[in-house]
Amino acid sequence: NNRIGRNLRDLLVQPLPKQKTLYCFRQVAVHFLLETSSYGASTTSEGKLFHWLIVLTIQGPVIVEDTCLCFTALGGLPGPYIKWFLEKLKPEGLYKLLAGFEDKSAYALCTFAFSTGNPDDPVKLFKGQTQGHIVEPRGPRDFGWDPCFQPEGCTETYAELPKTVKNSISHRYKALKELSAYFVQHHNPAESLSG
């Protein structure tokens, strides 16, 4: 998905600890980020199986990303099915889903799964979560459900926030920060790519 790829590149430009590894990390993210289907998958068990199918297919390092939007009143739905809920309902419909509920709280969850490509190495999961509320849509309609998700402590929706502010608090940024810290501590991604 080109929008997600652009969003990741924007996030990767943010200052990170030990910046000397940023360029290598960017190479891994840009070359091996794959959008996956979440049909019937949780963000852990089935997601790992799907991840291994990709690893076996390309026989190299892989990063897989999954994003969920979870409504407390609906027991975590739409969760990993947010893409299909959004296609049918748009941001206005997502807001209306909670019309009969007092609790409008929700959280955005991003999970990155990383594999070295070696079947003996475990898949590593890196999660980022942002608490918030589902609100009547406001702001530009150019990035998914951003118009109806208002992060906790903010008066603006993701869509209304300046990109730099959103990227500093978003679920994706938090997960990417965890993944980056893992690379800084455990790997030289450029070596993983050449192996």
N, C-alpha and C positions, 0 to 999 in steps of 0.2 A: 504494500500500500504506500503510494508516494507521499501522502500527507503524513503518515506515521514516520516514514524515513526522514522527511524534512524536519519534523518535530524532534526526532532523535538528534539530528545534526545540530539543531538549535540548542538542545540541552547539552550536548557534548562540548559546545563552545564555552559553556559556563566554567568559571575557574574551579578546578578540582584539586584536592591535595596531591602533592607530588606530580605536578603538571608534566614532568618529563615523559610520563607514560600515556599522556592524552592522545598523541598522534597514533600510537599503536592501537589503543583501545578504539579509536574512531575507525581504523581500518577493519577491525573485527566487526563492529556494529554495522558498518555500511555494507560490507561484503557478505555477511552471513545472517543478517536479520531476515527472517521469513515470517510472513503473516500466516497464522494457522487457523483452521476451522475449529470451533468449539462445540460442534454438534455432539451432545451427550457427554461432554468432558467436564470434569471438575478441574480446578487449576492445579491439582497435584497429581493424583494417580493416573487418570486417563491422559492428562497432558504430558506426563513423562513418557507414556507409551508412544504417543504420537511423536514426541520429540525423538525417541529412539528410531522410529521409522525414517525420519528425516536424516538422522545421523548415518544410518545404514545406507541410505540412498546416495548421499553426497560424500560419504567416507572422509569427513574432515570436521573441523570445529564448527559448532552451530550455536546461534543464539535464537531462541524462540520467545516471542512476547505475547502475553495474553492480558487483556484488560477487562475488568468487570465493573459494573455499577450495581451496587447492592442496596435495596430498600429495606430498612429495618422492619417496617410494617408488613412486608411481603416475605419475611423470613429469608432475606438475601436475594430474592429475585429482583430484577432479571439476571443478575450475576453474569456468568459467562455468555449468556444469550442476549446481551444488550444490543449487539449489532442487529439482530433480527427484530427485536422489539423496536429499535429506533427506525429501521427501514419501514415498518408498518405504521408506527404511531407518531413518528417525529417527536421533537422535544415537547410540543404541546400535549401530545398523547401520554408521554411519560409522566408529565405533571398531573394529568387527569387521572392516571392510574391510582393516585393516592387521594383522590377527592373524598372518599368515604373514610379516610383514616386521619386521626388527629396527629399521629406521629409521621412527620415528613423527613425524618433523619435518614441519611444514606451515607455510604462511603464508596469512594473510588479505589479500586485495587488494581495494581499492575504487578504482574509476575514475569520476570525474565528467567528462562531456563538456559543454562549454559552447559555444553558438552565439549570436551576436548576432541571428540571423535573416536576416542578409544573406548570400546565397549566395556572394558574393565574399570573405567573411571565412572564414579557416580555422577548423575545429573545434579548440578547445583542450582538451587532456586533462590532468587533474590526478589523480595517483595517490598512494595511501597504502598502505603495506604494514606488517603486523605479523607478525614471526616467532613461531613457537610450536611446540607439539606436540599431537597428537591423543591424548587420554586417555580413560579410562573416564568416561562422563558423570557429572557432579556438579552440583548446584545446580538452581534452578528451570528448568522446561522451557517457558518462555514466550517465548523469542526464538530461533528457529531452531537453529543448531548451536552456540550459545554454551556449552551444557553439556559439550561434548567438545573445546573449543579452549582450551588453556592457554597464554597468552602467555609468551614467553621472559622469564625473570627473575621470574616470578610463581609462587606456590604454589597459586593459585586459578584456576579456569576463568573465562572471560568471564562466565558465568552467576552465579558466586559473588562476583565482584568488586562492590564498591559502584559504583553507576552513575557517580558522579563520577570514580572511578579508571578504570573501563573507558573512559569518554568521553575521558579525557586520553591514552590510549595506543592507542585503537582505530584500525584501518585507515581507517575512515570519517572519524574526526576528522582524521587526518593528511591525507587527500585534501581534506577540506573546508577545512582550514587553508591548503592550497596554493591552492585556488579563491578563498578569501577574500583572500589576499595579492594574487592577480591582480586582483581587483576594486579593492582599495585602490590598487594601482599604476596600473591602466589604465582603469578605468571608473567612471562614476557609474551604478550599476544603475538608479536611478530614472529617469535620462534614457533608458536603453535601453528601459525599460518604456513610456515615453510616446511613443517614436518609432515 
